[in-house]
């Protein structure tokens, strides 16, 4: 099983090579804002399941001020 995906512009592409360890629909304010809907469906994978096939150099990270 492999899932593939990308960011919205396609600059970053990835492949997930294992099954998710957890999934849920989150109704928090950040997920509602990011998805523009009442909830976001989230999948959680082990980090070694993730392989970038393109654009890893474009990745940035941030931590919201209210994140734990
Ligand atoms: Zn959320």
PDB file of the backbone (N, CA, C, O) and the ligand in Angstrom, with CONECT records:
HET     ZN  A 101       1
ATOM      1  N   UNK A   1       0.834  -1.180   0.000  1.00  0.00           N
ATOM      2  CA  UNK A   1       0.000   0.000   0.000  1.00  0.00           C
ATOM      3  C   UNK A   1       0.871   1.232   0.000  1.00  0.00           C
ATOM      4  O   UNK A   1       1.809   1.312   0.793  1.00  0.00           O
ATOM      5  N   UNK A   2       0.599   2.188  -0.853  1.00  0.00           N
ATOM      6  CA  UNK A   2       1.311   3.464  -0.831  1.00  0.00           C
ATOM      7  C   UNK A   2       0.314   4.562  -1.159  1.00  0.00           C
ATOM      8  O   UNK A   2      -0.460   4.455  -2.110  1.00  0.00           O
ATOM      9  N   UNK A   3       0.344   5.610  -0.364  1.00  0.00           N
ATOM     10  CA  UNK A   3      -0.464   6.790  -0.632  1.00  0.00           C
ATOM     11  C   UNK A   3       0.471   7.872  -1.128  1.00  0.00           C
ATOM     12  O   UNK A   3       1.554   8.056  -0.572  1.00  0.00           O
ATOM     13  N   UNK A   4       0.075   8.584  -2.156  1.00  0.00           N
ATOM     14  CA  UNK A   4       0.875   9.694  -2.644  1.00  0.00           C
ATOM     15  C   UNK A   4       0.075  10.979  -2.501  1.00  0.00           C
ATOM     16  O   UNK A   4      -1.155  10.970  -2.494  1.00  0.00           O
ATOM     17  N   UNK A   5       0.804  12.082  -2.387  1.00  0.00           N
ATOM     18  CA  UNK A   5       0.129  13.363  -2.271  1.00  0.00           C
ATOM     19  C   UNK A   5       1.095  14.492  -2.521  1.00  0.00           C
ATOM     20  O   UNK A   5       2.280  14.280  -2.777  1.00  0.00           O
ATOM     21  N   UNK A   6       0.565  15.701  -2.443  1.00  0.00           N
ATOM     22  CA  UNK A   6       1.395  16.885  -2.653  1.00  0.00           C
ATOM     23  C   UNK A   6       0.768  18.071  -1.952  1.00  0.00           C
ATOM     24  O   UNK A   6      -0.372  18.020  -1.490  1.00  0.00           O
ATOM     25  N   UNK A   7       1.548  19.145  -1.887  1.00  0.00           N
ATOM     26  CA  UNK A   7       0.986  20.406  -1.420  1.00  0.00           C
ATOM     27  C   UNK A   7       0.062  20.935  -2.533  1.00  0.00           C
ATOM     28  O   UNK A   7      -0.014  20.350  -3.613  1.00  0.00           O
ATOM     29  N   UNK A   8      -0.625  22.028  -2.261  1.00  0.00           N
ATOM     30  CA  UNK A   8      -1.598  22.532  -3.231  1.00  0.00           C
ATOM     31  C   UNK A   8      -0.974  22.956  -4.551  1.00  0.00           C
ATOM     32  O   UNK A   8      -1.594  22.775  -5.599  1.00  0.00           O
ATOM     33  N   UNK A   9       0.238  23.518  -4.538  1.00  0.00           N
ATOM     34  CA  UNK A   9       0.863  23.965  -5.796  1.00  0.00           C
ATOM     35  C   UNK A   9       1.654  22.849  -6.468  1.00  0.00           C
ATOM     36  O   UNK A   9       2.058  23.000  -7.621  1.00  0.00           O
ATOM     37  N   UNK A  10       1.885  21.732  -5.780  1.00  0.00           N
ATOM     38  CA  UNK A  10       2.591  20.598  -6.364  1.00  0.00           C
ATOM     39  C   UNK A  10       4.097  20.654  -6.213  1.00  0.00           C
ATOM     40  O   UNK A  10       4.787  19.754  -6.690  1.00  0.00           O
ATOM     41  N   UNK A  11       4.633  21.682  -5.565  1.00  0.00           N
ATOM     42  CA  UNK A  11       6.091  21.794  -5.411  1.00  0.00           C
ATOM     43  C   UNK A  11       6.655  20.688  -4.520  1.00  0.00           C
ATOM     44  O   UNK A  11       7.773  20.221  -4.740  1.00  0.00           O
ATOM     45  N   UNK A  12       5.892  20.277  -3.530  1.00  0.00           N
ATOM     46  CA  UNK A  12       6.319  19.206  -2.623  1.00  0.00           C
ATOM     47  C   UNK A  12       5.434  17.987  -2.868  1.00  0.00           C
ATOM     48  O   UNK A  12       4.207  18.078  -2.839  1.00  0.00           O
ATOM     49  N   UNK A  13       6.075  16.850  -3.108  1.00  0.00           N
ATOM     50  CA  UNK A  13       5.338  15.605  -3.310  1.00  0.00           C
ATOM     51  C   UNK A  13       5.881  14.552  -2.353  1.00  0.00           C
ATOM     52  O   UNK A  13       7.073  14.534  -2.048  1.00  0.00           O
ATOM     53  N   UNK A  14       5.009  13.686  -1.888  1.00  0.00           N
ATOM     54  CA  UNK A  14       5.410  12.685  -0.893  1.00  0.00           C
ATOM     55  C   UNK A  14       4.706  11.367  -1.146  1.00  0.00           C
ATOM     56  O   UNK A  14       3.735  11.275  -1.897  1.00  0.00           O
ATOM     57  N   UNK A  15       5.235  10.358  -0.488  1.00  0.00           N
ATOM     58  CA  UNK A  15       4.641   9.026  -0.533  1.00  0.00           C
ATOM     59  C   UNK A  15       4.619   8.476   0.888  1.00  0.00           C
ATOM     60  O   UNK A  15       5.596   8.609   1.625  1.00  0.00           O
ATOM     61  N   UNK A  16       3.520   7.867   1.266  1.00  0.00           N
ATOM     62  CA  UNK A  16       3.385   7.208   2.565  1.00  0.00           C
ATOM     63  C   UNK A  16       3.337   5.711   2.305  1.00  0.00           C
ATOM     64  O   UNK A  16       2.479   5.224   1.569  1.00  0.00           O
ATOM     65  N   UNK A  17       4.275   4.980   2.923  1.00  0.00           N
ATOM     66  CA  UNK A  17       4.471   3.578   2.568  1.00  0.00           C
ATOM     67  C   UNK A  17       3.907   2.600   3.593  1.00  0.00           C
ATOM     68  O   UNK A  17       4.004   1.386   3.417  1.00  0.00           O
ATOM     69  N   UNK A  18       3.314   3.133   4.669  1.00  0.00           N
ATOM     70  CA  UNK A  18       2.728   2.263   5.696  1.00  0.00           C
ATOM     71  C   UNK A  18       1.300   2.720   5.984  1.00  0.00           C
ATOM     72  O   UNK A  18       0.887   3.816   5.606  1.00  0.00           O
ATOM     73  N   UNK A  19       0.587   1.874   6.644  1.00  0.00           N
ATOM     74  CA  UNK A  19      -0.778   2.235   7.027  1.00  0.00           C
ATOM     75  C   UNK A  19      -0.734   3.277   8.149  1.00  0.00           C
ATOM     76  O   UNK A  19       0.213   3.289   8.936  1.00  0.00           O
ATOM     77  N   UNK A  20      -1.737   4.145   8.232  1.00  0.00           N
ATOM     78  CA  UNK A  20      -1.766   5.110   9.342  1.00  0.00           C
ATOM     79  C   UNK A  20      -1.926   4.382  10.676  1.00  0.00           C
ATOM     80  O   UNK A  20      -2.536   3.317  10.762  1.00  0.00           O
ATOM     81  N   UNK A  21      -1.356   4.996  11.711  1.00  0.00           N
ATOM     82  CA  UNK A  21      -1.490   4.417  13.051  1.00  0.00           C
ATOM     83  C   UNK A  21      -2.733   4.953  13.754  1.00  0.00           C
ATOM     84  O   UNK A  21      -3.176   4.401  14.761  1.00  0.00           O
ATOM     85  N   UNK A  22      -3.288   6.030  13.214  1.00  0.00           N
ATOM     86  CA  UNK A  22      -4.446   6.637  13.871  1.00  0.00           C
ATOM     87  C   UNK A  22      -5.135   7.560  12.883  1.00  0.00           C
ATOM     88  O   UNK A  22      -4.475   8.168  12.039  1.00  0.00           O
ATOM     89  N   UNK A  23      -6.438   7.671  12.975  1.00  0.00           N
ATOM     90  CA  UNK A  23      -7.180   8.617  12.149  1.00  0.00           C
ATOM     91  C   UNK A  23      -8.358   9.154  12.948  1.00  0.00           C
ATOM     92  O   UNK A  23      -8.904   8.473  13.816  1.00  0.00           O
ATOM     93  N   UNK A  24      -8.736  10.380  12.641  1.00  0.00           N
ATOM     94  CA  UNK A  24      -9.909  10.951  13.306  1.00  0.00           C
ATOM     95  C   UNK A  24     -10.365  12.200  12.565  1.00  0.00           C
ATOM     96  O   UNK A  24      -9.630  12.755  11.749  1.00  0.00           O
ATOM     97  N   UNK A  25     -11.566  12.627  12.853  1.00  0.00           N
ATOM     98  CA  UNK A  25     -12.093  13.890  12.357  1.00  0.00           C
ATOM     99  C   UNK A  25     -11.978  14.904  13.493  1.00  0.00           C
ATOM    100  O   UNK A  25     -12.578  14.732  14.554  1.00  0.00           O
ATOM    101  N   UNK A  26     -11.199  15.965  13.258  1.00  0.00           N
ATOM    102  CA  UNK A  26     -10.962  16.975  14.294  1.00  0.00           C
ATOM    103  C   UNK A  26     -11.826  18.204  14.033  1.00  0.00           C
ATOM    104  O   UNK A  26     -11.896  18.697  12.907  1.00  0.00           O
ATOM    105  N   UNK A  27     -12.478  18.689  15.076  1.00  0.00           N
ATOM    106  CA  UNK A  27     -13.363  19.845  14.986  1.00  0.00           C
ATOM    107  C   UNK A  27     -12.765  21.080  15.646  1.00  0.00           C
ATOM    108  O   UNK A  27     -13.492  22.037  15.911  1.00  0.00           O
ATOM    109  N   UNK A  28     -11.458  21.088  15.919  1.00  0.00           N
ATOM    110  CA  UNK A  28     -10.859  22.250  16.592  1.00  0.00           C
ATOM    111  C   UNK A  28     -10.878  23.458  15.640  1.00  0.00           C
ATOM    112  O   UNK A  28     -11.098  23.313  14.437  1.00  0.00           O
ATOM    113  N   UNK A  29     -10.645  24.637  16.197  1.00  0.00           N
ATOM    114  CA  UNK A  29     -10.753  25.869  15.392  1.00  0.00           C
ATOM    115  C   UNK A  29      -9.716  25.910  14.276  1.00  0.00           C
ATOM    116  O   UNK A  29     -10.017  26.382  13.179  1.00  0.00           O
ATOM    117  N   UNK A  30      -8.488  25.423  14.532  1.00  0.00           N
ATOM    118  CA  UNK A  30      -7.457  25.436  13.472  1.00  0.00           C
ATOM    119  C   UNK A  30      -7.851  24.518  12.319  1.00  0.00           C
ATOM    120  O   UNK A  30      -7.687  24.888  11.157  1.00  0.00           O
ATOM    121  N   UNK A  31      -8.362  23.335  12.618  1.00  0.00           N
ATOM    122  CA  UNK A  31      -8.759  22.408  11.552  1.00  0.00           C
ATOM    123  C   UNK A  31      -9.953  22.945  10.771  1.00  0.00           C
ATOM    124  O   UNK A  31     -10.022  22.787   9.553  1.00  0.00           O
ATOM    125  N   UNK A  32     -10.887  23.575  11.463  1.00  0.00           N
ATOM    126  CA  UNK A  32     -12.038  24.164  10.752  1.00  0.00           C
ATOM    127  C   UNK A  32     -11.578  25.279   9.819  1.00  0.00           C
ATOM    128  O   UNK A  32     -12.047  25.379   8.685  1.00  0.00           O
ATOM    129  N   UNK A  33     -10.648  26.125  10.303  1.00  0.00           N
ATOM    130  CA  UNK A  33     -10.156  27.234   9.483  1.00  0.00           C
ATOM    131  C   UNK A  33      -9.353  26.714   8.287  1.00  0.00           C
ATOM    132  O   UNK A  33      -9.546  27.189   7.168  1.00  0.00           O
ATOM    133  N   UNK A  34      -8.463  25.754   8.506  1.00  0.00           N
ATOM    134  CA  UNK A  34      -7.607  25.235   7.435  1.00  0.00           C
ATOM    135  C   UNK A  34      -8.419  24.533   6.350  1.00  0.00           C
ATOM    136  O   UNK A  34      -8.082  24.617   5.169  1.00  0.00           O
ATOM    137  N   UNK A  35      -9.487  23.841   6.747  1.00  0.00           N
ATOM    138  CA  UNK A  35     -10.262  23.074   5.771  1.00  0.00           C
ATOM    139  C   UNK A  35     -11.435  23.868   5.202  1.00  0.00           C
ATOM    140  O   UNK A  35     -11.949  23.535   4.134  1.00  0.00           O
ATOM    141  N   UNK A  36     -11.862  24.915   5.908  1.00  0.00           N
ATOM    142  CA  UNK A  36     -13.026  25.669   5.470  1.00  0.00           C
ATOM    143  C   UNK A  36     -14.312  24.898   5.649  1.00  0.00           C
ATOM    144  O   UNK A  36     -15.317  25.191   5.002  1.00  0.00           O
ATOM    145  N   UNK A  37     -14.282  23.913   6.528  1.00  0.00           N
ATOM    146  CA  UNK A  37     -15.464  23.081   6.781  1.00  0.00           C
ATOM    147  C   UNK A  37     -15.648  22.916   8.289  1.00  0.00           C
ATOM    148  O   UNK A  37     -14.942  23.545   9.076  1.00  0.00           O
ATOM    149  N   UNK A  38     -16.583  22.081   8.681  1.00  0.00           N
ATOM    150  CA  UNK A  38     -16.868  21.866  10.097  1.00  0.00           C
ATOM    151  C   UNK A  38     -15.820  20.997  10.787  1.00  0.00           C
ATOM    152  O   UNK A  38     -15.758  20.973  12.016  1.00  0.00           O
ATOM    153  N   UNK A  39     -14.995  20.284  10.020  1.00  0.00           N
ATOM    154  CA  UNK A  39     -13.950  19.437  10.613  1.00  0.00           C
ATOM    155  C   UNK A  39     -12.913  19.108   9.544  1.00  0.00           C
ATOM    156  O   UNK A  39     -13.140  19.337   8.356  1.00  0.00           O
ATOM    157  N   UNK A  40     -11.774  18.568   9.974  1.00  0.00           N
ATOM    158  CA  UNK A  40     -10.739  18.063   9.062  1.00  0.00           C
ATOM    159  C   UNK A  40     -10.505  16.595   9.387  1.00  0.00           C
ATOM    160  O   UNK A  40     -10.488  16.208  10.555  1.00  0.00           O
ATOM    161  N   UNK A  41     -10.326  15.789   8.366  1.00  0.00           N
ATOM    162  CA  UNK A  41      -9.995  14.377   8.561  1.00  0.00           C
ATOM    163  C   UNK A  41      -8.478  14.241   8.596  1.00  0.00           C
ATOM    164  O   UNK A  41      -7.794  14.558   7.624  1.00  0.00           O
ATOM    165  N   UNK A  42      -7.966  13.770   9.719  1.00  0.00           N
ATOM    166  CA  UNK A  42      -6.519  13.682   9.924  1.00  0.00           C
ATOM    167  C   UNK A  42      -6.075  12.229  10.002  1.00  0.00           C
ATOM    168  O   UNK A  42      -6.741  11.398  10.618  1.00  0.00           O
ATOM    169  N   UNK A  43      -4.943  11.932   9.370  1.00  0.00           N
ATOM    170  CA  UNK A  43      -4.301  10.626   9.463  1.00  0.00           C
ATOM    171  C   UNK A  43      -2.938  10.822  10.102  1.00  0.00           C
ATOM    172  O   UNK A  43      -2.228  11.766   9.755  1.00  0.00           O
ATOM    173  N   UNK A  44      -2.562   9.963  11.017  1.00  0.00           N
ATOM    174  CA  UNK A  44      -1.268  10.033  11.685  1.00  0.00           C
ATOM    175  C   UNK A  44      -0.460   8.805  11.277  1.00  0.00           C
ATOM    176  O   UNK A  44      -0.928   7.670  11.372  1.00  0.00           O
ATOM    177  N   UNK A  45       0.793   9.068  10.808  1.00  0.00           N
ATOM    178  CA  UNK A  45       1.695   8.005  10.344  1.00  0.00           C
ATOM    179  C   UNK A  45       2.977   8.027  11.146  1.00  0.00           C
ATOM    180  O   UNK A  45       3.357   9.063  11.692  1.00  0.00           O
ATOM    181  N   UNK A  46       3.650   6.884  11.221  1.00  0.00           N
ATOM    182  CA  UNK A  46       5.010   6.862  11.758  1.00  0.00           C
ATOM    183  C   UNK A  46       5.886   7.668  10.809  1.00  0.00           C
ATOM    184  O   UNK A  46       5.677   7.637   9.596  1.00  0.00           O
ATOM    185  N   UNK A  47       6.871   8.391  11.352  1.00  0.00           N
ATOM    186  CA  UNK A  47       7.707   9.270  10.525  1.00  0.00           C
ATOM    187  C   UNK A  47       8.458   8.486   9.459  1.00  0.00           C
ATOM    188  O   UNK A  47       8.702   9.018   8.376  1.00  0.00           O
ATOM    189  N   UNK A  48       8.834   7.237   9.731  1.00  0.00           N
ATOM    190  CA  UNK A  48       9.583   6.487   8.717  1.00  0.00           C
ATOM    191  C   UNK A  48       8.687   5.991   7.586  1.00  0.00           C
ATOM    192  O   UNK A  48       9.187   5.391   6.634  1.00  0.00           O
ATOM    193  N   UNK A  49       7.391   6.222   7.662  1.00  0.00           N
ATOM    194  CA  UNK A  49       6.477   5.883   6.564  1.00  0.00           C
ATOM    195  C   UNK A  49       6.476   6.962   5.487  1.00  0.00           C
ATOM    196  O   UNK A  49       5.961   6.749   4.390  1.00  0.00           O
ATOM    197  N   UNK A  50       7.057   8.129   5.804  1.00  0.00           N
ATOM    198  CA  UNK A  50       7.023   9.285   4.904  1.00  0.00           C
ATOM    199  C   UNK A  50       8.297   9.397   4.083  1.00  0.00           C
ATOM    200  O   UNK A  50       9.399   9.393   4.631  1.00  0.00           O
ATOM    201  N   UNK A  51       8.143   9.495   2.774  1.00  0.00           N
ATOM    202  CA  UNK A  51       9.275   9.735   1.878  1.00  0.00           C
ATOM    203  C   UNK A  51       8.890  10.873   0.942  1.00  0.00           C
ATOM    204  O   UNK A  51       7.824  10.857   0.327  1.00  0.00           O
ATOM    205  N   UNK A  52       9.775  11.859   0.844  1.00  0.00           N
ATOM    206  CA  UNK A  52       9.516  12.958  -0.090  1.00  0.00           C
ATOM    207  C   UNK A  52      10.050  12.586  -1.460  1.00  0.00           C
ATOM    208  O   UNK A  52      11.201  12.167  -1.583  1.00  0.00           O
ATOM    209  N   UNK A  53       9.233  12.731  -2.485  1.00  0.00           N
ATOM    210  CA  UNK A  53       9.679  12.422  -3.843  1.00  0.00           C
ATOM    211  C   UNK A  53      10.067  13.688  -4.600  1.00  0.00           C
ATOM    212  O   UNK A  53      10.699  13.617  -5.653  1.00  0.00           O
ATOM    213  N   UNK A  54       9.688  14.843  -4.064  1.00  0.00           N
ATOM    214  CA  UNK A  54      10.070  16.106  -4.705  1.00  0.00           C
ATOM    215  C   UNK A  54       9.867  17.263  -3.740  1.00  0.00           C
ATOM    216  O   UNK A  54       8.915  17.270  -2.960  1.00  0.00           O
ATOM    217  N   UNK A  55      10.765  18.240  -3.796  1.00  0.00           N
ATOM    218  CA  UNK A  55      10.541  19.524  -3.144  1.00  0.00           C
ATOM    219  C   UNK A  55      10.785  19.611  -1.656  1.00  0.00           C
ATOM    220  O   UNK A  55      10.311  20.548  -1.014  1.00  0.00           O
ATOM    221  N   UNK A  56      11.521  18.651  -1.078  1.00  0.00           N
ATOM    222  CA  UNK A  56      11.754  18.697   0.367  1.00  0.00           C
ATOM    223  C   UNK A  56      12.388  20.019   0.790  1.00  0.00           C
ATOM    224  O   UNK A  56      12.158  20.489   1.904  1.00  0.00           O
ATOM    225  N   UNK A  57      13.189  20.626  -0.098  1.00  0.00           N
ATOM    226  CA  UNK A  57      13.856  21.883   0.236  1.00  0.00           C
ATOM    227  C   UNK A  57      12.877  23.040   0.416  1.00  0.00           C
ATOM    228  O   UNK A  57      13.250  24.084   0.952  1.00  0.00           O
ATOM    229  N   UNK A  58      11.648  22.873  -0.019  1.00  0.00           N
ATOM    230  CA  UNK A  58      10.645  23.941   0.132  1.00  0.00           C
ATOM    231  C   UNK A  58       9.922  23.887   1.474  1.00  0.00           C
ATOM    232  O   UNK A  58       9.157  24.794   1.803  1.00  0.00           O
ATOM    233  N   UNK A  59      10.157  22.834   2.246  1.00  0.00           N
ATOM    234  CA  UNK A  59       9.423  22.670   3.503  1.00  0.00           C
ATOM    235  C   UNK A  59       9.855  23.694   4.544  1.00  0.00           C
ATOM    236  O   UNK A  59      11.038  24.014   4.656  1.00  0.00           O
ATOM    237  N   UNK A  60       8.908  24.198   5.291  1.00  0.00           N
ATOM    238  CA  UNK A  60       9.133  25.079   6.427  1.00  0.00           C
ATOM    239  C   UNK A  60       8.231  24.573   7.545  1.00  0.00           C
ATOM    240  O   UNK A  60       7.257  23.867   7.283  1.00  0.00           O
ATOM    241  N   UNK A  61       8.538  24.919   8.757  1.00  0.00           N
ATOM    242  CA  UNK A  61       7.675  24.524   9.862  1.00  0.00           C
ATOM    243  C   UNK A  61       7.414  25.731  10.751  1.00  0.00           C
ATOM    244  O   UNK A  61       8.183  26.692  10.763  1.00  0.00           O
ATOM    245  N   UNK A  62       6.353  25.664  11.469  1.00  0.00           N
ATOM    246  CA  UNK A  62       6.033  26.690  12.453  1.00  0.00           C
ATOM    247  C   UNK A  62       5.264  26.038  13.576  1.00  0.00           C
ATOM    248  O   UNK A  62       4.690  24.960  13.415  1.00  0.00           O
ATOM    249  N   UNK A  63       5.258  26.700  14.706  1.00  0.00           N
ATOM    250  CA  UNK A  63       4.513  26.203  15.851  1.00  0.00           C
ATOM    251  C   UNK A  63       3.551  27.308  16.268  1.00  0.00           C
ATOM    252  O   UNK A  63       3.988  28.388  16.664  1.00  0.00           O
ATOM    253  N   UNK A  64       2.268  27.058  16.187  1.00  0.00           N
ATOM    254  CA  UNK A  64       1.298  28.076  16.608  1.00  0.00           C
ATOM    255  C   UNK A  64       1.546  28.451  18.075  1.00  0.00           C
ATOM    256  O   UNK A  64       1.936  27.605  18.879  1.00  0.00           O
ATOM    257  N   UNK A  65       1.320  29.706  18.411  1.00  0.00           N
ATOM    258  CA  UNK A  65       1.637  30.186  19.746  1.00  0.00           C
ATOM    259  C   UNK A  65       0.871  29.454  20.847  1.00  0.00           C
ATOM    260  O   UNK A  65       1.320  29.402  21.991  1.00  0.00           O
ATOM    261  N   UNK A  66      -0.290  28.889  20.497  1.00  0.00           N
ATOM    262  CA  UNK A  66      -1.091  28.212  21.504  1.00  0.00           C
ATOM    263  C   UNK A  66      -0.941  26.692  21.448  1.00  0.00           C
ATOM    264  O   UNK A  66      -1.683  25.970  22.114  1.00  0.00           O
ATOM    265  N   UNK A  67       0.030  26.196  20.643  1.00  0.00           N
ATOM    266  CA  UNK A  67       0.231  24.753  20.537  1.00  0.00           C
ATOM    267  C   UNK A  67       0.975  24.228  21.770  1.00  0.00           C
ATOM    268  O   UNK A  67       1.766  24.944  22.384  1.00  0.00           O
ATOM    269  N   UNK A  68       0.712  22.996  22.112  1.00  0.00           N
ATOM    270  CA  UNK A  68       1.387  22.384  23.259  1.00  0.00           C
ATOM    271  C   UNK A  68       2.723  21.810  22.854  1.00  0.00           C
ATOM    272  O   UNK A  68       3.435  21.254  23.691  1.00  0.00           O
TER     273      UNK A  68
HETATM  274 ZN    ZN A 101      -7.771  20.067  14.888  1.00  0.00          ZN
END
